[in-house]
Amino acid sequence: MRVGACRITQFANPFLEGSTSVASPAFPHPPLAVEVWGPLACFTRPELKVERVSYPVATPSALNGVLQAIFWKPEFEYQITQIEVLAPIEWTAVRRNEVKSVVNPDQVRKLQADRTLRYDVERDRDQRATMALRNVAYRVHAQVRLKKHADGPEAKYREQLRRRVERGACFSQPFLGTREFSASFGPVGSAPVPGQPIKRDEELGVMLHSIQYTDQGERYRFFRASMISGVIEVTDPLGPNEVAMPSGTWRRGA
């Protein structure tokens, strides 16, 4: 296993050795399994974006982003099927200096066109609190779902993933919810914690499943999350009539 800017999972097969998961009727291959960990994480609840508050565990959306940072092609997408919580849930409060405004492409173009305009970061600065997690570790199980325009079988992309992780290659540094909180990852058994999920049962309620980006904006999809003996089975997202889903304007190019 190579260690560089990214801590990479090493595969001897298209799926990770050591995983106890098996193939399901919906998928012909056993799921991929990767352990992910880090000193800090914040999986922000979409209803609490200003003073950020994390979910108590990683969301499927965030772990999908970790896998995409290693390897991604437009011909397929990852589907998170199970999350194992390997480290006790611990909270920590963080205060950071941020800015109130959001980068807007129109404002950037105006500043570039008129050099007399000035952005005063001191007047825009704001200190905000974040309720984050510390010393997290997860084992994520995921399947590869091909799209209609895929030009090869599923095994092709699984093999590409295997070769990339063996070389220690990744597209970008994976992170745990926010880019400030970098993630390490590796094969089953590589996380610096005991290999078994924590002994904890908890109803986590409605949790973010994924975000869809459309011309009309962002669409948040949720699922009902339950942790049983430290394991979360990721079910299909709820329908639009089953939960009130917040939406927001999708900032093109932001």
C-alpha positions as CSV (number, residue, x, y, z in Angstrom):
1,M,0.0,0.0,0.0
2,R,1.5,3.3,-1.1
3,V,1.2,6.3,1.2
4,G,1.3,9.8,-0.2
5,A,-1.0,12.8,-0.3
6,C,-3.8,10.2,-0.3
7,R,-3.9,7.1,1.9
8,I,-5.0,4.5,-0.6
9,T,-6.8,1.1,-0.4
10,Q,-4.9,-1.8,-2.0
11,F,-7.0,-4.5,-3.8
12,A,-5.9,-8.0,-4.7
13,N,-9.3,-8.4,-6.4
14,P,-11.9,-6.0,-7.8
15,F,-13.3,-5.9,-4.2
16,L,-11.4,-5.5,-1.1
17,E,-10.0,-8.6,0.7
18,G,-11.2,-8.9,4.3
19,S,-14.7,-7.6,3.7
20,T,-17.5,-9.9,4.9
21,S,-20.0,-8.5,2.5
22,V,-21.5,-10.7,-0.3
23,A,-23.2,-10.0,-3.5
24,S,-26.9,-9.2,-3.5
25,P,-29.5,-10.0,-6.1
26,A,-29.4,-6.3,-7.3
27,F,-25.6,-6.5,-7.9
28,P,-23.5,-9.3,-9.4
29,H,-20.3,-8.5,-7.4
30,P,-19.6,-8.2,-3.7
31,P,-19.4,-4.5,-2.6
32,L,-16.1,-2.6,-2.4
33,A,-15.0,-2.0,1.2
34,V,-12.8,0.9,2.3
35,E,-11.9,2.1,5.7
36,V,-11.9,5.9,6.2
37,W,-10.7,7.9,9.2
38,G,-9.4,11.2,10.4
39,P,-8.9,13.5,13.4
40,L,-11.8,15.8,12.6
41,A,-15.0,15.6,10.5
42,C,-18.2,17.6,10.0
43,F,-21.1,16.1,8.0
44,T,-23.2,19.3,8.1
45,R,-26.9,19.0,8.5
46,P,-28.5,20.9,5.5
47,E,-30.9,22.8,7.8
48,L,-27.9,24.1,9.9
49,K,-25.5,25.6,7.4
50,V,-24.5,28.9,9.1
51,E,-23.6,27.6,12.6
52,R,-22.7,24.2,11.3
53,V,-23.7,21.1,13.2
54,S,-22.6,17.6,12.1
55,Y,-24.6,14.5,11.9
56,P,-23.3,12.0,14.5
57,V,-22.0,9.8,11.7
58,A,-20.8,10.1,8.1
59,T,-23.5,10.5,5.5
60,P,-23.6,8.3,2.3
61,S,-23.2,11.6,0.3
62,A,-19.9,12.4,2.1
63,L,-18.5,8.9,1.7
64,N,-19.5,8.8,-1.9
65,G,-17.3,11.9,-2.3
66,V,-14.3,10.1,-0.7
67,L,-14.6,7.3,-3.3
68,Q,-15.0,9.8,-6.2
69,A,-11.8,11.5,-5.0
70,I,-9.9,8.2,-5.6
71,F,-11.5,7.2,-9.0
72,W,-14.5,8.5,-10.9
73,K,-15.8,8.4,-14.5
74,P,-19.0,9.8,-15.9
75,E,-20.0,6.2,-17.1
76,F,-20.7,5.0,-13.5
77,E,-21.6,6.1,-10.0
78,Y,-21.0,4.6,-6.6
79,Q,-23.9,3.5,-4.5
80,I,-23.2,3.3,-0.7
81,T,-24.9,0.2,0.7
82,Q,-23.5,0.0,4.3
83,I,-21.6,2.1,6.8
84,E,-19.8,0.6,9.8
85,V,-18.9,3.0,12.6
86,L,-15.5,1.8,13.9
87,A,-14.7,4.6,16.5
88,P,-16.8,5.9,19.4
89,I,-18.8,9.1,18.5
90,E,-17.0,12.1,20.1
91,W,-17.9,15.8,19.6
92,T,-15.8,18.9,19.6
93,A,-16.6,22.6,19.2
94,V,-14.6,24.7,16.7
95,R,-14.7,28.4,16.0
96,R,-13.4,29.8,12.7
97,N,-13.1,33.1,11.0
98,E,-15.1,33.0,7.8
99,V,-16.8,35.5,5.5
100,K,-20.5,36.3,5.3
101,S,-20.8,36.5,1.5
102,V,-20.6,33.7,-1.1
103,V,-18.4,33.8,-4.2
104,N,-20.6,35.0,-7.1
105,P,-19.3,34.7,-10.7
106,D,-20.9,38.0,-11.6
107,Q,-19.1,39.8,-8.8
108,V,-15.8,38.3,-9.8
109,R,-16.2,39.5,-13.4
110,K,-17.0,43.0,-12.1
111,L,-13.9,43.1,-10.0
112,Q,-11.8,41.9,-12.9
113,A,-13.3,44.5,-15.2
114,D,-13.0,47.5,-12.8
115,R,-9.8,47.6,-10.9
116,T,-11.0,50.5,-8.7
117,L,-13.5,48.2,-7.0
118,R,-12.3,46.7,-3.8
119,Y,-13.5,43.7,-1.7
120,D,-12.9,44.4,2.0
121,V,-12.5,41.1,3.7
122,E,-12.3,42.7,7.1
123,R,-15.8,44.1,6.9
124,D,-17.1,40.8,5.5
125,R,-15.5,38.6,8.2
126,D,-17.6,36.7,10.6
127,Q,-16.7,34.2,13.3
128,R,-18.8,31.1,13.3
129,A,-19.1,28.0,15.4
130,T,-18.9,24.4,14.2
131,M,-20.0,21.4,16.2
132,A,-17.8,18.7,14.7
133,L,-16.8,15.1,15.3
134,R,-13.3,14.0,16.3
135,N,-11.3,10.8,15.9
136,V,-13.7,9.2,13.4
137,A,-13.3,5.9,11.6
138,Y,-15.7,4.2,9.2
139,R,-15.8,1.1,7.0
140,V,-17.8,2.0,3.9
141,H,-19.3,-0.6,1.6
142,A,-20.3,0.5,-2.0
143,Q,-21.3,-0.9,-5.3
144,V,-20.6,0.4,-8.8
145,R,-23.7,1.2,-10.8
146,L,-23.3,1.7,-14.5
147,K,-25.0,4.4,-16.4
148,K,-26.7,3.9,-19.8
149,H,-23.9,5.4,-21.8
150,A,-21.2,3.2,-20.2
151,D,-18.9,1.8,-22.8
152,G,-17.7,-1.2,-20.9
153,P,-18.7,-3.8,-18.3
154,E,-18.6,-3.1,-14.5
155,A,-15.5,-5.2,-14.1
156,K,-13.6,-2.7,-16.3
157,Y,-14.2,0.1,-13.9
158,R,-13.6,-2.0,-10.8
159,E,-10.2,-3.0,-12.4
160,Q,-9.4,0.6,-13.1
161,L,-10.1,1.4,-9.5
162,R,-7.9,-1.5,-8.4
163,R,-5.0,-0.3,-10.5
164,R,-5.3,3.3,-9.3
165,V,-5.4,2.4,-5.7
166,E,-2.4,0.1,-6.1
167,R,-0.4,3.0,-7.6
168,G,-1.5,5.3,-4.8
169,A,-3.3,7.6,-7.3
170,C,-6.3,9.8,-6.6
171,F,-7.9,12.7,-8.4
172,S,-8.0,14.9,-5.3
173,Q,-7.4,14.8,-1.5
174,P,-10.5,13.1,0.1
175,F,-12.1,14.9,3.0
176,L,-14.6,14.3,5.8
177,G,-17.5,16.6,5.1
178,T,-15.5,19.8,4.6
179,R,-12.2,20.3,2.8
180,E,-10.4,21.4,5.9
181,F,-10.8,18.0,7.4
182,S,-8.7,15.6,5.3
183,A,-9.4,11.9,5.3
184,S,-7.0,9.0,5.4
185,F,-8.2,5.6,4.0
186,G,-7.0,2.1,3.5
187,P,-7.9,-1.6,3.3
188,V,-10.0,-3.4,5.9
189,G,-7.9,-3.5,9.1
190,S,-5.8,-0.4,8.4
191,A,-7.7,2.1,10.5
192,P,-6.0,2.9,13.8
193,V,-8.9,1.5,15.8
194,P,-10.3,-2.0,16.6
195,G,-11.7,-3.6,13.5
196,Q,-15.2,-4.3,14.9
197,P,-18.0,-1.8,14.7
198,I,-18.9,0.0,18.0
199,K,-21.5,-1.6,20.3
200,R,-24.1,1.1,19.9
201,D,-27.8,1.2,18.8
202,E,-29.3,4.5,17.8
203,E,-32.2,5.8,15.7
204,L,-30.5,8.6,13.7
205,G,-33.7,9.9,12.2
206,V,-33.9,11.3,8.7
207,M,-30.4,11.7,7.3
208,L,-29.0,13.2,4.1
209,H,-28.7,10.5,1.4
210,S,-27.5,12.4,-1.6
211,I,-27.8,15.7,-3.5
212,Q,-29.0,16.0,-7.0
213,Y,-27.9,19.0,-9.1
214,T,-30.4,20.2,-11.7
215,D,-31.1,23.4,-13.7
216,Q,-33.7,24.3,-11.1
217,G,-31.3,24.0,-8.2
218,E,-30.1,21.5,-5.6
219,R,-32.4,18.7,-4.5
220,Y,-31.7,17.0,-1.2
221,R,-32.6,13.4,-0.8
222,F,-32.9,11.7,2.6
223,F,-33.3,8.3,4.1
224,R,-34.3,6.9,7.5
225,A,-31.1,5.9,9.3
226,S,-30.8,3.4,12.1
227,M,-27.5,2.2,13.6
228,I,-27.7,-1.3,15.0
229,S,-24.5,-2.6,16.7
230,G,-22.6,0.2,14.9
231,V,-23.8,-0.7,11.4
232,I,-26.0,1.5,9.2
233,E,-27.8,-0.1,6.3
234,V,-28.2,2.6,3.6
235,T,-31.7,2.2,2.2
236,D,-33.3,3.9,-0.8
237,P,-34.0,7.6,-0.4
238,L,-37.5,8.7,0.7
239,G,-39.9,10.0,-1.9
240,P,-40.8,13.7,-2.1
241,N,-44.1,13.1,-0.3
242,E,-42.5,11.3,2.6
243,V,-40.3,14.1,3.9
244,A,-40.0,17.8,3.5
245,M,-36.8,18.4,1.5
246,P,-35.1,21.7,1.6
247,S,-33.8,23.1,-1.7
248,G,-31.4,25.8,-2.7
249,T,-30.1,27.8,-5.7
250,W,-27.4,26.0,-7.5
251,R,-24.6,28.5,-8.0
252,R,-23.1,27.8,-11.5
253,G,-19.3,28.0,-11.5
254,A,-19.2,28.8,-7.8
